[in-house]
Amino acid sequence: MAQDISARELHARLCLHATPQIGPQRFQLLLNHFSSAEAALAASTSAWLQLGLPEQCKTLSQSNEVLQKAEAALKWAEHPLHHLILHDSLDYPALLSETHAAPAVLFVEGNPKALAMPQLAIVGSRNATPTNKQTAYHFAKTLAAAGCAITSGLASGIDTAAHQGALKAGGCTLAVVGTGLWHTYPKSNHALREQIAQSSGALVSEFCLDVSPIAANFPKRNRIISGLSLGVLVVEAGLASGSLITARYAAEQNRDVFAIPGSIHYPGSKGCHQLLRDGAVLVECVQDILGAWQHWLSTPIHDSEPKPAETAPCALLALLQSNPMGNDELAQQLQLDMPTVLQQLTELELDGKIYTKAGLWHYLPKKSS
C-alpha cells in the first residue's frame, strides 16, 4: 500500500495532497518545514502564511471535502490491486523522483513493480492514420517482447495501439492517465484499461480518485509519462499535439527523444519533423532505439513480426493485377504488417511494376516491344 508510516501520517499526507492549490512543490515545502504532514495540518494559519501559502489553502486542508477524499483513498487502497506510493517511499520510481515537481502521491492500479522497469514511452496523435497506429503497435510489441515496458497515456490512436502491442507480446505496459482512477477516459478504452490492470502492467495517476477528465490535467500527466521513461518515441504528431509537450518534458528531464518521420504533405508529420530539427533521433526501425539500450533488456532484440516470404512481393503484385487497392486493404489481404507492405510497394514502384493514383496502387503492365 504505502511505506511504513503511521496511519495518522498517511491520512494527513492524503489530506495535503487533496487540498486545492497544494501541488507537489508546496506539498514538499510543507513536509520539509514541519517534518511531517500531520504537524503541517496542526500548525497555525500564520505559520502557513509565513511560508508564502495562501490563507485559503490552510482552510481548505481541513474541509469535509478534503477529508472525504483522503478517506476514500484509504478505503480504495484496501484492494489488493490498489496501491498508494508516496514520494519518499522505497517503491517510488527512481527516475520519476529525480524530475521537477514529481508527484507527492501516486495512485497505482495493477502491478506496482512495473514502475521500476526500463520503459519507453510511445505517444502520438489521437486521430492517427491506420499506418501509424500499426507502426506504434509493431514497435510496442517488439520492444515489450525484448523486456522493455511500454508507457503511454491510454488515449485513442497511437496510445491505444502502443498498449495493445505490448499486451499482444505478453509484455508490460503502463497507462499514465489524466483523471482519477475512478474514471476511464476515453470510455471506449474501458476494456483495455481492465486488461492492463489485470496483466503485469499498471494504471498510474497523481490525481485524486474522483477527478474527472479536465483538459488542463492531461499536459500535467505528460511529465509523468516522460519522467518514468528512459526515452519517448513520437510516432505521429501535428504541431499542436500534446505529444510535443511530452517530448519537451523528456528533453528537460534529460531523456532520449525519438521521432518517426512522415510525408512532408501530411500535417500529422509536422510535429515529428519539428522534433527532428530540434535534435530528436530519427527512427526507422526498432534497432534505432535499442542500440544503446541493450544492457537494460532481459532478452535479445529481435523483430517480433514474421519475416515476409521471398515470394510475398509476387503475391502483392498478383493482387494488384486483379484490382487497384490501398495500403490497408493490401495489408489485410496479405496478412502482413504495414511496414512490410510499404517496403514491398516501394520496391515494386522502383522496379516500374506499379504506380499510385488517387490513393490506390495500380499494376503497370509491361510495354510490348
Order of alpha helices (4+ residues) and beta strands (2+ residues): alpha-alpha-alpha-alpha-alpha-alpha-beta-alpha-beta-beta-alpha-beta-alpha-beta-alpha-beta-alpha-beta-alpha-beta-alpha-beta-alpha-alpha-alpha-alpha-beta-beta
